[in-house]
Amino acid sequence: MLDKNRLIKLFLELVKIDSLSLKERNIANRLKNELKGLGLSVKEDNTGVKINGNTGNIIATLEGEKDYPVLLFSAHMDRVEPGFGIKPYIENGYIKSEGDTILAGDDLIGVTVIVEVLRYIIENEIEHGGIIVIFSVAEEIGLLGAKNLEEEIYKKADYGFVLDVDGDIGTVVNRAASQMKIKAIIRGKSAHAGIEPDKGINAIKIASNAISKMKLGKIDEETTANIGVIKGGLASNIVPDFVELEGEARSLNNSKLNKQIESMKGIIQYYTNIYQGSVEFDVRYLYSNFNINIDSKIVKFINKSAADIGIKIKLLSSGGGSDANIFNNNGLKTLNLGTGMELVHSTEERVKVENIIKLAELLLSIINNSRYF
């Protein structure tokens, strides 16, 4: 049996270690010591230098039986704000924060479970294949850690499992969307709003007309779009000559994604032309989608592993991105597993104690079943 008390104790300890994106040093040091203490080979890459952070990705390996597949398990070390000075407590079977911060179950549930399951199989001398662990940095600000991993790491693994999505234990994301970001800098002409407004070109008016004509929100069953940031204007008595818009689109279908972004650009350009302004666009492709067939070997693998401990798998498509997008696009079939986190990225975030335990049991079952695949 897994040591449930030790598992929960580790989670409570880890969430107290401050670890915002680009500032993961303290938790990385703790995790490196944990993994080295278990006998894994541990290294930290130079991703921190590349992304102007203070920490690189932690990559650890555990040798195993040669005729077993090599499994990759991954979770990210960083958290969103407000994530400084977290004080967790347990109430009515839930772990919560005191209410002025997040809990950081995203993604320290995944981190905790990986460490404790490794400890269990090593202490109990359970047969296993090779295991690769990746604790990534800066996931919350664009999957930057995973994007900067060396490709050689993927070539050594047969299957990948990221522990980083909300939902009950048994939730499995086998399809996830691509994401593109769009920034538009709209320029008009300033003028005194009370004396000669007709000599100005109102950039806010251009932007507001464009936004009102865009199709935003849920575009169809596979596609979403949003304008999330508007910056512009200096004072109420000045016709504004500058507005910056930031938005995004996501889709499980890349053709639809490109079509949506082009539509957003076209509408902005149309109203810019009408009001005789100008616009500059910056469009970036953040990550690509993935789609793992329900008949694939890895899906059969997770179904058997879950069934053996009485858990039913629920396959989902997700509009959110995760390190699993990067791993899949680098050639490693990777599923994203539900961790039981609830109300993530909010000060009401919580997780059931029993879900952390269930996730550990599922991970252990995956390792035990690997011999059959």
C-alpha positions in Angstrom: 0.0 0.0 0.0 1.1 3.5 -0.7 2.0 5.6 2.3 -1.0 8.0 2.1 0.1 10.2 5.0 3.5 10.7 3.5 2.0 11.5 0.1 -0.3 14.2 1.5 2.5 15.6 3.8 4.8 16.0 0.7 2.1 17.9 -1.2 1.5 20.2 1.8 5.2 20.9 2.0 5.7 21.6 -1.7 2.8 24.1 -2.1 4.4 26.2 0.7 7.6 26.6 -1.4 7.2 29.8 -3.5 7.6 29.0 -7.2 6.1 31.5 -9.6 7.0 31.3 -13.3 10.7 32.1 -14.0 11.3 31.8 -10.2 11.3 28.1 -9.6 14.7 27.8 -8.0 13.7 26.8 -4.4 11.3 24.1 -5.4 13.7 22.8 -8.1 16.4 22.4 -5.4 14.0 20.5 -3.2 12.9 18.2 -6.0 16.5 17.5 -7.2 17.3 16.5 -3.6 14.3 14.2 -3.4 15.1 12.5 -6.7 18.8 12.1 -6.0 17.9 10.7 -2.6 15.9 8.0 -4.4 18.9 7.1 -6.6 17.8 8.7 -9.9 20.2 10.3 -12.2 19.3 14.0 -12.1 20.3 17.0 -14.2 19.1 20.5 -14.8 19.2 21.9 -18.3 20.0 25.5 -19.4 16.4 26.5 -20.2 16.5 29.1 -17.4 19.2 31.0 -19.3 17.2 30.9 -22.5 14.0 32.3 -21.0 15.5 34.7 -18.5 14.4 32.6 -15.6 16.4 31.4 -12.6 15.9 27.7 -13.1 16.0 25.1 -15.9 13.9 22.0 -16.4 14.7 19.1 -14.1 15.3 15.8 -15.9 15.7 12.6 -14.0 16.1 9.0 -15.1 15.6 5.6 -13.4 17.0 2.5 -15.1 14.7 -0.5 -15.4 14.1 -3.8 -17.1 15.3 -3.7 -20.7 12.3 -5.6 -22.1 9.8 -3.1 -20.6 8.8 0.1 -22.4 10.3 3.4 -21.2 7.7 5.7 -19.6 8.0 9.5 -19.3 6.1 11.2 -16.5 5.9 15.0 -16.4 4.5 17.9 -14.4 5.4 21.6 -14.1 6.9 23.3 -11.1 5.6 26.9 -11.7 2.3 28.4 -10.6 0.2 31.4 -11.4 -0.4 34.4 -9.2 -1.4 35.0 -6.5 0.9 32.1 -5.5 3.2 33.6 -3.0 3.0 32.5 0.7 0.5 29.7 0.3 -0.9 28.4 3.5 -2.7 25.1 2.9 -5.1 23.3 5.3 -7.4 20.3 5.2 -11.1 20.6 5.8 -13.9 18.1 5.2 -11.6 15.9 3.0 -10.4 18.8 0.9 -7.1 20.6 0.8 -7.5 24.4 0.4 -5.5 27.6 0.7 -6.5 30.2 3.3 -8.3 32.1 0.5 -5.9 34.9 -0.4 -3.8 32.7 -2.7 -4.2 29.9 -5.1 -3.4 26.4 -3.8 -0.9 25.5 -6.6 -2.5 22.0 -7.1 -1.8 23.0 -10.7 0.6 21.4 -10.9 2.1 20.3 -7.6 -0.4 17.5 -7.4 1.3 15.9 -10.4 4.8 16.7 -9.1 3.9 15.2 -5.7 2.4 12.0 -7.1 5.3 11.3 -9.4 7.9 11.7 -6.6 5.9 9.5 -4.1 5.2 6.7 -6.6 8.9 6.6 -7.5 9.7 6.3 -3.8 7.2 3.5 -3.4 8.5 1.4 -6.3 12.1 1.8 -5.2 11.4 1.0 -1.5 9.4 -2.0 -2.4 11.7 -3.2 -5.3 8.8 -3.3 -7.8 9.9 -4.4 -11.3 9.6 -1.6 -13.8 11.0 -0.4 -17.1 13.0 2.7 -17.6 11.4 5.9 -16.3 12.1 9.5 -17.3 10.8 12.3 -15.2 10.5 15.9 -16.4 9.6 18.7 -14.0 9.3 21.7 -16.3 9.6 25.4 -15.7 7.5 28.3 -17.0 4.6 26.2 -18.3 2.0 28.7 -17.2 3.5 31.5 -19.4 3.5 29.6 -22.7 4.9 26.1 -22.1 8.4 27.6 -22.3 10.2 24.9 -20.4 8.8 22.1 -22.5 9.5 24.0 -25.7 13.2 24.3 -24.8 13.8 20.6 -23.9 16.4 18.8 -25.9 14.8 16.4 -28.5 17.1 13.6 -27.4 15.0 13.2 -24.3 11.9 12.1 -26.2 13.7 9.5 -28.3 14.4 7.4 -25.2 10.7 7.1 -24.2 7.9 4.9 -25.6 4.9 6.5 -23.9 4.4 9.9 -22.1 2.0 10.9 -19.4 1.6 14.5 -18.3 -0.3 15.0 -15.0 -1.8 18.4 -15.5 -5.5 18.8 -16.2 -8.5 19.3 -13.9 -11.3 16.7 -13.7 -11.8 13.5 -11.8 -9.1 10.8 -11.7 -9.7 8.9 -14.9 -10.1 12.0 -17.0 -7.7 11.7 -20.0 -7.1 14.3 -22.6 -6.2 12.6 -25.9 -7.0 15.6 -28.1 -6.0 19.2 -27.5 -6.1 22.4 -29.4 -3.5 24.6 -31.2 -3.2 28.2 -30.1 -2.3 31.4 -31.9 -1.9 34.8 -30.3 -2.7 38.0 -32.2 -1.6 41.5 -31.3 -2.8 44.6 -33.2 -1.3 48.1 -32.8 -3.9 50.5 -34.2 -2.7 54.1 -34.9 -4.9 57.1 -35.5 -4.3 60.8 -35.0 -4.4 62.9 -31.8 -6.4 66.1 -31.5 -8.1 68.2 -28.9 -11.3 66.5 -28.2 -13.1 69.7 -27.3 -11.8 72.2 -29.8 -11.0 70.3 -33.0 -12.1 66.6 -32.7 -12.7 66.5 -36.4 -9.0 66.7 -37.0 -8.3 63.6 -35.1 -8.6 59.9 -35.9 -9.9 58.0 -32.9 -8.0 54.7 -32.5 -10.4 53.5 -29.8 -13.3 54.0 -32.2 -11.5 51.9 -34.8 -10.9 49.2 -32.2 -14.4 49.2 -30.8 -16.0 48.9 -34.2 -13.7 46.0 -35.1 -14.3 44.1 -31.9 -18.1 44.6 -32.1 -18.1 42.9 -35.5 -15.8 40.0 -34.6 -17.2 36.5 -33.8 -15.7 35.8 -30.4 -16.2 33.1 -27.7 -17.2 29.7 -28.9 -17.0 29.7 -32.7 -17.9 26.1 -33.2 -17.3 22.7 -31.4 -13.6 22.9 -32.1 -12.7 26.6 -32.1 -12.7 29.5 -29.7 -11.5 33.1 -29.9 -11.1 36.0 -27.6 -9.9 39.6 -27.3 -8.5 39.9 -23.8 -6.5 43.1 -23.5 -7.2 46.7 -24.7 -4.7 49.4 -24.0 -4.9 53.0 -25.3 -5.8 56.6 -24.7 -4.1 59.3 -22.6 -6.8 61.6 -21.4 -10.5 62.2 -21.9 -9.8 65.5 -23.7 -7.5 63.9 -26.3 -8.6 62.0 -29.4 -6.7 58.8 -28.9 -4.1 58.0 -31.5 -3.0 54.6 -30.3 -4.7 51.4 -29.2 -3.2 48.0 -28.6 -5.4 44.8 -28.8 -4.3 41.4 -27.6 -6.3 38.3 -28.4 -6.1 34.6 -29.2 -7.7 31.8 -31.0 -7.6 28.1 -30.4 -8.9 25.1 -32.3 -8.6 21.4 -32.6 -8.5 22.0 -36.4 -5.6 24.0 -37.7 -7.5 25.1 -40.8 -10.2 26.6 -38.7 -7.6 28.2 -36.5 -6.0 30.0 -39.4 -9.3 31.0 -40.8 -10.4 32.6 -37.4 -7.2 34.6 -37.1 -7.4 35.8 -40.6 -11.0 36.9 -40.0 -10.0 38.9 -36.9 -7.2 40.5 -38.8 -9.4 41.3 -41.8 -12.1 43.0 -39.6 -9.5 45.2 -37.8 -7.9 46.1 -41.2 -11.3 47.0 -42.6 -12.2 49.5 -39.9 -8.7 50.9 -39.9 -9.0 51.7 -43.6 -12.5 53.2 -43.2 -11.3 55.6 -40.5 -8.0 56.3 -42.3 -5.8 54.9 -39.6 -3.0 52.3 -39.8 -2.4 49.0 -38.1 0.5 46.6 -37.4 -0.1 42.9 -36.6 2.0 40.5 -34.6 0.6 37.0 -35.0 2.4 34.1 -33.2 1.8 30.3 -33.3 2.2 29.2 -29.7 1.8 25.5 -29.9 0.2 22.9 -32.1 -2.7 20.5 -31.5 -2.5 16.7 -31.0 -5.0 13.9 -31.6 -4.3 10.4 -30.2 -6.7 7.9 -31.7 -8.9 6.0 -29.2 -7.6 2.7 -30.8 -3.9 3.5 -30.2 -1.7 1.5 -28.0 -1.3 4.1 -25.3 -5.1 4.5 -24.9 -5.4 0.8 -24.5 -2.6 1.0 -22.0 -4.3 3.6 -19.8 -7.6 1.9 -20.1 -6.2 -1.4 -18.7 -4.2 0.4 -16.0 -7.3 2.3 -14.8 -9.6 -0.7 -15.0 -7.2 -2.8 -12.8 -7.9 -0.4 -9.9 -11.6 0.2 -10.6 -11.3 3.5 -12.4 -13.2 4.2 -15.6 -11.4 6.3 -18.2 -13.1 9.3 -19.7 -11.4 10.6 -22.9 -11.7 14.4 -23.5 -10.8 17.0 -26.0 -9.3 20.1 -24.5 -9.1 23.8 -25.5 -6.2 24.3 -23.1 -2.6 23.7 -23.8 -0.1 21.7 -21.8 3.3 20.2 -22.0 1.6 17.3 -23.7 1.1 19.4 -26.8 4.9 19.9 -27.0 5.8 16.2 -26.3 3.3 15.0 -28.9 4.6 17.4 -31.5 8.1 16.1 -30.9 7.0 12.6 -31.7 6.2 11.1 -28.3 2.6 10.0 -27.9 1.6 11.6 -24.6 -1.7 11.7 -22.7 -2.7 14.4 -20.2 -4.1 12.8 -17.0 -6.7 14.5 -14.7 -5.4 15.2 -11.3 -8.6 16.1 -9.4 -7.8 19.8 -9.1 -10.8 22.0 -8.8 -11.4 25.8 -9.4 -7.8 26.1 -10.6 -6.2 29.5 -11.0 -8.5 31.0 -8.3 -8.3 31.6 -4.6 -11.0 29.0 -4.2 -8.8 26.3 -5.6 -9.1 22.9 -3.9 -8.5 19.2 -4.2 -9.9 16.2 -2.5 -7.4 14.2 -0.5 -8.7 11.0 -1.9 -8.1 12.2 -5.5 -4.4 12.7 -4.8 -4.3 9.2 -3.5 -6.3 7.8 -6.4 -3.9 9.5 -8.9 -0.9 7.9 -7.2 -2.6 4.5 -7.4 -3.3 5.1 -11.1 0.4 6.0 -11.8 1.5 2.9 -9.9 -0.9 0.8 -12.0 0.5 2.3 -15.2 4.0 1.2 -14.1 2.8 -2.2 -13.1 1.0 -2.7 -16.5 3.9 -1.5 -18.6 5.3 -5.1 -18.8 2.3 -6.0 -20.9 2.9 -3.3 -23.5 
